[in-house]
């Protein structure tokens, strides 16, 4: 599993980058089908925009984005959205198998 972090138009602390990597590792542990996770930090005016893309097998392709005045809050929000999407997709796959 690979994690790619891209930072555009801002300077991001190492602690926040490590937090993003830790969240990505947890997400990949919860969903082993995730093969590649891309996180993009950007600044859109006074707000931070965080985009997350998860790609993998078993039709595991999820895109989520969030904006907030705090980069940490935007990071948490985008991972919550991606987690919810992955859980819904996993549940749908389990229902089809029944």
C-alpha positions as CSV (number, residue, x, y, z in Angstrom):
1,X,0.0,0.0,0.0
2,X,1.4,3.4,-1.0
3,X,0.5,6.8,0.4
4,X,1.2,9.9,-1.6
5,X,1.0,13.3,0.1
6,X,0.9,16.5,-2.1
7,X,1.1,20.0,-0.7
8,X,0.1,22.9,-2.9
9,X,0.3,26.7,-2.3
10,X,1.1,26.4,1.4
11,X,3.6,25.2,4.0
12,X,2.4,22.3,6.1
13,X,3.9,21.2,9.4
14,X,5.6,17.9,9.6
15,X,3.3,16.9,12.5
16,X,0.2,17.3,10.2
17,X,1.9,15.3,7.5
18,X,2.6,12.5,10.0
19,X,-1.0,12.7,11.2
20,X,-2.2,12.3,7.6
21,X,0.1,9.3,7.0
22,X,-1.1,7.7,10.3
23,X,-4.7,8.1,9.3
24,X,-4.0,6.7,5.9
25,X,-2.3,3.6,7.5
26,X,-5.3,3.1,9.7
27,X,-7.6,3.4,6.7
28,X,-5.6,0.8,4.8
29,X,-5.6,-1.5,7.8
30,X,-9.4,-1.3,8.1
31,X,-9.9,-1.7,4.3
32,X,-7.1,-4.1,3.0
33,X,-8.4,-3.7,-0.6
34,X,-7.1,-0.1,-0.6
35,X,-3.8,-0.2,-2.6
36,X,-3.0,3.5,-3.2
37,X,-4.0,6.6,-1.1
38,X,-3.4,10.1,-2.4
39,X,-3.9,13.1,-0.1
40,X,-3.7,16.6,-1.5
41,X,-3.5,19.7,0.8
42,X,-4.2,23.0,-0.8
43,X,-5.1,26.5,0.3
44,X,-8.3,28.1,-1.1
45,X,-8.3,31.6,0.1
46,X,-8.5,31.6,3.9
47,X,-9.5,27.9,4.0
48,X,-7.6,24.7,3.7
49,X,-8.8,22.2,1.1
50,X,-8.0,18.6,1.6
51,X,-8.7,16.0,-1.1
52,X,-8.4,12.2,-0.6
53,X,-8.4,9.5,-3.3
54,X,-8.4,5.8,-2.5
55,X,-7.8,3.3,-5.2
56,X,-7.7,-0.4,-5.0
57,X,-9.1,-3.7,-6.0
58,X,-12.7,-5.0,-5.6
59,X,-14.0,-1.7,-7.1
60,X,-12.5,0.3,-4.2
61,X,-12.3,3.8,-5.7
62,X,-13.3,6.6,-3.4
63,X,-12.8,10.4,-3.7
64,X,-13.6,12.8,-0.9
65,X,-12.8,16.5,-0.2
66,X,-13.3,18.9,2.6
67,X,-12.6,22.6,3.3
68,X,-12.1,24.2,6.7
69,X,-10.3,27.1,8.3
70,X,-8.2,24.6,10.2
71,X,-6.1,22.1,8.2
72,X,-6.4,19.4,10.9
73,X,-10.2,19.7,10.9
74,X,-10.3,19.4,7.1
75,X,-8.1,16.4,7.3
76,X,-10.4,14.7,9.9
77,X,-13.4,15.5,7.9
78,X,-12.1,14.1,4.6
79,X,-11.0,10.9,6.3
80,X,-14.4,10.5,7.9
81,X,-16.1,11.0,4.5
82,X,-13.8,8.4,2.9
83,X,-14.4,5.9,5.7
84,X,-18.1,6.3,5.4
85,X,-18.0,5.7,1.6
86,X,-15.7,2.7,2.0
87,X,-18.0,1.2,4.6
88,X,-21.1,1.7,2.3
89,X,-19.3,0.1,-0.6
90,X,-18.1,-2.8,1.6
91,X,-21.7,-3.3,2.9
92,X,-23.1,-3.3,-0.7
93,X,-20.5,-6.0,-1.7
94,X,-21.5,-8.2,1.3
95,X,-25.2,-7.8,0.4
96,X,-24.6,-8.9,-3.1
97,X,-22.8,-12.0,-2.0
98,X,-25.8,-13.2,0.1
